[in-house]
Amino acid sequence: LRVLVLCMVLTLIISTFGSTFAENTENSQIVSHQDDDGLRIAQFVDSGSSLQDGGFNESARAGLRVVEERFDAEVVTFQTADPENREADLRSLADEGFDIIVTVGFNLAEVTTTVAKDYPDVHFIGVDQFQAEPLDNVTGLIFPEDHSGFLAGVLAVSLTQTDVVGGVFGTEEAPPVVA
């Protein structure tokens, strides 16, 4: 049972993060690769976030690099400097004619929905975002964090020799942490 649970946890971790940790990303405000005739995609990263976070930002960047190479797309990564400017910065990307804008993080869900309503011809992808108000041009990507947390708990309980199990949890009231 222990081996089976360990294999399930490792499979979940590997399938979730794959080899994105090895990707070396630029840590600048804008990373741009031009292609005037093809698909134009922007990754929108929140202030204070890192493109080398070992998580959603880095994974999204790695995925966009694959799209850039395979489809000869223009890919731009933009990091907003101030949370107060999120909406204005996101609108500026939409105004620049990007076909797809990928917003990363649950804290950008509301601004993604707000801006998407005014730009029906731009497709928005919200990574780690539940879309409370469904829109045709918004796709929210959510992940069952509670499932991996549950499996980690099962593994911990099955391995304990003292019948004591502890946990370290995030400090923010974020939906994944609550789940």
N, C-alpha and C positions, 0 to 999 in steps of 0.2 A: 504494500500500500504506500509506504514511504517513497519508494523508487518511482511508482506511478505518479504520485502527487508532485514529486520533484521534476519529473519529465514534463508534466503538464505546465508547471510554472516556468520552466526554462523555455519550452516551446512558445508560450505566450510572450515572454520577454523578447526572445529572438524575433518572432514574427512582428512584434510591435516596433522594435527599434532597428532590427537588421544591422547593417553595417554603417549606419549613418554616423556613428560616433567617430569613425575614421575619417569622415569627410573634413577637409580643411576649408573653412569658409572665411570670407573676408569680413572683418568687423568694422565696416565703414557705414556711413549713413546711406549712401546710394551705391549699388553695384549694378552696372548697366552693360548689356551686350546688345548692340544694335542690329536689327534686321528690318529694313523699311517695308518689305512686302509681306511678311508673314504674321503669324500669331503674336500678339503682344500681351504679356502677362506681368502683373506686378504683385510682389509679396509685400504686404503691409505689416510691419513689426511695431509693437508698442514701445513707448519710451521705457528705458530701464531694462529692456529685454536684451538678450544676447543671441547672436546668430550661431554661437557655439555653446548652446545651452544643454546639449545632449538630449534634447527633447523635441517638442513640436516645431520650434523655429528652425532648428538645425535639420530636422527630418523634412520639413517643407522645402527648405532651401535645396537639400539634396535631391528631392523629387523634381523640383523645378529645373535643376541642372540636367536631369535626364530628359525632360521635355524639351529643354533648350537644344540639346544635342540631337535628339531623334527627330524633332519636328522643325528644326532650324528657326526656333522662336526667339523673339526678343524677350528677355527676362530682366526685370528691374526689381531690386530689393530696396524698399524705402522704410526708414525707421523714423517715426515721429519723435520730435525732440521733447514735446511737452504734452501731457495728457489733455490739456485744455485745447490743443490744436488737432486732436484726433479727427474730428469731423471735417474740418477745413482741409487737412492734409489728404484725407481719403477722397474728398470731393475733387481735389486737384488732380489726383491720379485718374479718376473717372473722366474728368474734363480733358485729360491728355490722350484719350482715345484707347485706353487699354481694353482688350477683349475680355480678360479675366483678371479679377483682383482677389488675391488670397489673403484674408485677414487671419492672423494667428493669435489665439487665446480667447478664453471665455469672456474676458473683460471687454472685448471688442464686439460682442454679439449685438448689443443695442445700437451702436453707431453703424455697424454693417447694415442692419435692417433699415435704419433711418436714411442712409445714403442710397441704398439699393432701390428704395421706393422712387427716387428721383432720376434713376439711371436704368430704366428697364432693358436697355440694349447691352448693358454690361453684366456679365455673369460674375457673381461673388461667391467665393468658397470660404466658409468660416470654419477654421480648424479648431476643434474643441469648443464648438458653439452649438448649443441647442437653439433652434429658431422657433421661438414661441409663436411668432406670426409668420406662417408659411407664405413665401413669395416665389413666383416662378423663376426668378433670376438669382435666387440664393439657395445654396446647398450647404447645410450645416453638417460637419463631420464630428460625430461624438464617439467616444470610446468607453467601453464598459470598465472603467477603473475599479469599480466595486468588485468585479469578477476576479481581477488579479489580486486585489486586496484580500478577498475571501480565500483564494488559493494559498496566498502567503500565510494567512492565519491557520489554515488547515495544516500546512507544512510545519509551522511553528509548534502547533499543538502536538503533532505526531512526533516531533523530534525532542520535545522537552523531557528532561530527566528529573525536573524538580516540580512539575505540575504548575509552573509559573510562566506566564507569557506576557511580555510587555510590548508596547508599540510606541513609535515616534510618529507624530502627525503634524501636518502643516498648521500654521497659526492663523491663517486667513480663513474667513468664512467663504470658501470657494466651493462650488457644487461638487467637484471631484473629491475634495477633502471630506465633505459632509457624507458623500456616498460611501 
